Amino acid sequence: MFTRLWLITIIAVLVAGCSSPYKTAIKYPVQNMTVDLLTLSSDEMEGRETGKAGEKLAAEYIENRFSSLGLRPKGDNNTFFQTFKKKLKAHPHAEISESDPEISGRNVIGYIDNKKPYTVVIGAHYDHLGYGEGGGSLHAGEKAIHNGADDNASGVTGLIYLAEALQKKEYANNNYLFIAFSGEEKGLLGSNFFINNPTVDKNSINYMINMDMIGRLGKENILLIGGVGTSVLFESSINEIKTTGIKVKTENSGAGSSDHMSFYNSGIPVLSFFTGQHEDYHKPSDDAHLINYSGMQSVVEYIYFLIGKLDKKGKQIFVKTQDNTPSTRTFSVTLGVMPDYLYDGKGMRLDGVRDGKPASAAGLQKGDIIIKLDDIPVDDIQMYMKALANFKQGQTIKVSFIRDHQTNEVKVTFL
């Protein structure tokens, strides 16, 4: 079916010798995850854009994997698919009109029924940007397939792994609903549709886990977990995990730009998992050969252990958190940089600089640590966002930054 199956098979054999220092929840974890990720991010999927042929092909692959693992279908009419339709606005501030195009997407939903009163939702979006023509692409060249290996074939690979692991019934005090969402890249369409049309009793949902971009665990093994403040038991449960080798950075806020936001807005505790931003984000270069497969296994094993810690702690009580996400700020300019969300030091370290943007023109580079915009100190990402709101297009400012342990200064003009 897939012309790259020969490549998948070869890589699966090559990683057969890889070993993990952790207890594994399934047999042959790296091999299985490699096959799933390479298939989902293959050219045959054509970037998995919602409503396109590649999305349907990916949905069918996930359906087959869910079925092979013995999950029960929990979509429409006793199938694994939940179909939704959405008219797309001409631009974000426009009103919907009859002439606007309508897309149809499908969530893929499987279920483990442990006959318990509460259900844990485990989700990841499988859609991506197709050929980059429908918005969201940061690619400046000719149209090309955006395979989205990290974003978010990695999360779906983790979803399939957990579906297999939780079939062992080691943690069976909750039911488990596995959802591969579509339409995330077009505005959380699939998760919003599900939360308004749930296929289980919404009041029975205990908490939601979201995996979005978990395939690039770095050398420091840092995993960012968001939503820790949305239940009083999340932080203590995370602190109980000591042996996986993962270094955790936590954020209390349940708000964010991925599918967990739909659940948080409905008063459901959420945990989101993320291994960091990178220069291949929303570009054709986000491809399978750049994935840290053993690192991805470590992340998903960590999530499995955390599910185990929460297994006997009953219903999680929702806590509304303060929203400190950048999307709540209003500003008219940008440097064109990607923050390193895993950085714990003072300042804001850059994980990437976008071509043709003010930072690039001024010579800023990946790894630079911004410490001041004009005379406004920048101690972290939030202070950077607050500072950015003070500037306007056409304005030239001084940017102070650290590179190779030396403090430097450049002038930046906002476009």
N, C-alpha and C positions, 0 to 999 in steps of 0.2 A: 504493500500500500504506500509506504513511504520510501522514496529513493535513497534516503540516508540511513536506512536500517543497517546496511553494512557497516557504516561508521559507528552507529550506536553499538552494534555487537562488538566491534573491535575495542572501543573505549571501555565497554563493560568488562571485557576480558582483562584489559590493562589495569583497571582499578580493582580487580578481584583480589590483588595482593594488598590493597590498602587496609589498614586496621585502625580501629578506634580504641582509645584508652577507656571508653565508657561502656557500660552495659548497654547492649543494643536491644531494641524492642522488637525488631523483626529480623528475619534472615536476609543476608546479602543486602544490607541497607544502601551502601554507596552504589552498588551496581543497579539496583532497582531505581534509585533516585536519578542516576545518570540517564537511564533509558527514558524515564518520564520527562525529564527536563529537555533532553535533546529532541525528543519527539515533539513536545509542545512548542519548542523554539525553532523548529525546522522551517526551511523556506516553504515547504508544502502548506504550512499553516498561514502563510502570507500575512503575518503580523497580527492575526486574530482580531481584526477590527470588528466591533459590534455590528451585526447585520450583514456581514460579508461572508463569503464562502469559507474563508479560513476560520472564522469564529465557529461556524457550524461543524467544521471538521474537528476542531479542538474540543467542542462540546461532546461530540460523539466519542472521542478518545477517552475523555473523563468519564462519560457514562459507562463505557466498557470496563474501565478500571474499577469504578465503584461496584459494578455488577460482579466482576471477578472476585472482589473481596467480600462478597456476601452482604453488602449494604442493601437495605430496603429502599425502593424508590419512594421519594417524598415530594415529588413535584405535582404537576397537574395530572389528574385522571390516572393515578397509579403509575406514572412514569417518573423518570429522573429529571424531566425538564419542566421548568416553570417559565412560560413565555411572557414577555412584556413588550409593549409598544410605546414609543415616545416620539412626539414631534420635536424637532430640533429648531431652536430659535436662530434667526439670521445672525444675531449677535447677542451677547449676554443681557443687554438692557432692552432688547426689543420685546414686543408683545407677540405671543403665538398667533399665527394666522393660518387660514386654510391652505395657503400655498406652500407653507413650510414643509420640508421633507419629513417623513416618518420612518423611523427605523424599528426593526423588531429584533430583540435579543432573547437569549435564553440563559437563565440560571440553571445549574446542574446540582441536584440536591439528593443526598443519600442519608440514610438514617440507621442508627443502632438503637434498638428499642430494648432497654434493660428493665422495662416495666417499673420505672421510677417516676416520682412526681415532677422532677425537674430535668431540663434539657440544656446541655451546653452546646452552643453554636460555635463551630469552628469554620472559619471562612478565609478565602483568598480569591482575588479577582484573576480571571484567566484571559480577559480581553487585553488588547494592546492597540497600537496605532496604525496597523495595516502598513500602507506604503507612505505614511506620514502626510497624507493630503487632507485629512479631516480635522486638522488642528492638533496642537500639543507637541508637535515635533520641534526639536531644537537643531535639526539637521539643516545646514545651509546649502547643500549640494543638490544634485538631481534626485528625483524620487527613488526611493529604495525601500526594500522590506525592512521594517523595524521588528526584529524577531523577539525582542523583549525577554531575553533569557532571565535576567534578574527581575525585571518588571513585566509580568510577574509569574513567569513560568516557575520561578523558584518557590513562590508561595504555594502554588497549586501542587508542586511536587511534595512540599511539606504536608499539605492537606491529605494527599493520597497516602503518604507514609503514616500519618496519625490515624487515618481510617483503618489501615491494616493493624497498627499497634493496638488500638483500642478494642479491636475484635477479640483480643486475648482475654478480655473481661477482668484484667488485673485491677482496673479502676471502674467499678460498675455501679456506683451509687448515683450516677446521672445517666440519662439517655444522651446520645450525641447526634447532632445534626450537622452534616458536612455540606457546605455550600460553596461551589465555585461560581462566583458572581461574574456576570458580564456587565458592560456599560459603565464600569468604574471610571475609565478614562474620559467618558463623556459627561461625567457629573454624578457618580454614584447611583446610576440609574437602576441597576439590578438590586442593590442592597436596599435602596429606598422602596422599590416595588415590593420586595419581600417583606419588609417591616410593616408595610400597609396591607399586605396580602399573605400573612404568615401561613405556612403549611403545618405548623404545630400551634398550640395555644400560646399566644405571646406572653401571657402571664406565667407560663411555666418555664420561660427561658431564664436560666440561672445566671449565666454570663456569656460573653462573646469573646472569642479569640480571633484576631485578624493577623495574617501573615502577608506582608507586602514588602518585597525586596529583601529576602533573607539569604541571598546567594553570594554575597561578597564579604564574608567575615574576614576581617583584616588580621595582620600579624599580632595585634594586641588582643585579639579575641573579644572585642567589645560588642555587646548586643544591647541595643536600645529598646527598652520596654516602656511603652506609653500607657496611660490609663491607670496607673498604679493607685492613684487616689480615688478611683471610682468605687472601690469597696474597701471596707476597713480591714479585711483579711488578706488582701493581695500582698502588701508589703511584707508582712510577717511570713507569709508562705514563700515568697521569693528569698527571704533571708534564711530560710531553712535549707535551701539547696547549696551545698558546699563543695561538691566533688566533681563537677562537670568540666572544669577548666574554662568555662565561660565567665567573662567579666561583665557584669551587668551595670548599665547606666539607666536610671529610671526617671520618668517624668510623671507627675501626678495627673496632668490634664487628660481627660478623655476625648477632647476635641482633636480633630485632625482632618487631613485631606483624603483619607481612604475609607473603606467601607465600614469600619467600626463606628464612624461618625453617625451613620444612620441608626445604629443601635443605641449609642450614647444619647442621642437626641430623643429617644423613646424611653429613657430612664432605665436602661439596662447596663450593668457594669461591663466594662470592656478592657481588654488587654491587647495592645498592638505590638508587633515585633518587626524589627528593622535593623539591618546590618550596615546601613550607611549609604550616603549619596556618593556619586562618582561621575566622572566626566562623560561616561557613555549613556547617562540617563536620557531617555527619550531620543536616542540616536540609533541608527542602524548598527552601530558598533557594540550595542548591548547584546553580545552573542555568547554562545554556550561555552566556548573555550576559555572565557574569562571567569567562569564560575569556580568557586572554592567548594568542591563537592564534599570533601570530608568536613569542612567547616559548616556546610549546610546541614549535614547530618548532626553535627554537634548542637546546632541551634534547635533542630526539631526534637532531638533527644531531651534537650533542656525543657522545651515546652511540654513534652510528655511527662517529665518528672514533676513539673509544676502542676499539671492537671492532677497528678497523683497526690500532691500535697493538698490540693483543694477538694479532693474526692470525698473526704469524710467531714467536711466543714459545713455541709448543709447549704441553704439558700444564701447567696451573696446579697447583701443589702446595698442598694445603689446610693452613691454619694455624688452630688453634683460638684464639679471642680471648677476652679478659676480657669478661664480660657486665656492662655498666653501664646496661642499660636500666631505666627506672622500674619495670617489672613485677617486677623482682627485689626491690624494697623491700617491706616490710610496714608499712602504716600504716592507721590507722582513721579518718582525717579527710582532708578535701580543702578547698582554698580555692575550687574551682570556676573555675579559670583554665586557659587554653590557652597553654603556653609558646611563644615564638618560637624555634623550633629553629635558625633561620638567624642568630640574633644572636650576635656574636662579642665583645661588650664584657663588662665586669664586671657581675655581677648576672644576674637572669633577667627578660628583657623579656616582657611579656604580649602575646600575639597575639589574645586575646579573653577576655571575662569572661562566664560563664554566668549567665543570669537566675535569681534565687531562691537563689543560692549565697552563702556567707559573703563572698567578695570583692566581689560585686555589692552586697550589703547595706552593706558598709563604704565603698563609693564608689570602689573601684579601677576603673581603666579600661584599655582597650587602649592599649598604648604605655608604660604605667608600667613601671618597672624595679625589681623587688623586690631589696633589698640586705641585708635582715636580717629574720628571724623571731624576735621577742623579742630575746635577746642572741646569737643564732646567726647568724654571717655567711652570706650567700648570694652566692657568687661566680659560680655557674653552675647549670644545671638539676640536675646531680647533687648539689650541695650543698643545693639546695632540697629534693630528695627525702629526703636524709638528715635534714635539719632537721625535715621534716614528720612523720617517724616518732617524734618526741619528744612529740607532742601527742595529746590525747584529745578525744572529743566533749564538748561543753559548756564547754570551756576557752576563756577569752578571752586573746588575746595581742596584742602590739604588732607591727605590720608596718611596717617602714621602706622607703620607696620613693622613686624619683626621677621627677619629672614636670616637664617644661619646665625642666630643668637645676636644679631646686630639690628638696632633700631634704624629704620629708614623712613623717608618721607617723599611722597610724590604728589603732584597736582592731578586732580581728576575733574573732568568736565562732564556733567550730566547731559545726556542727549535729549 
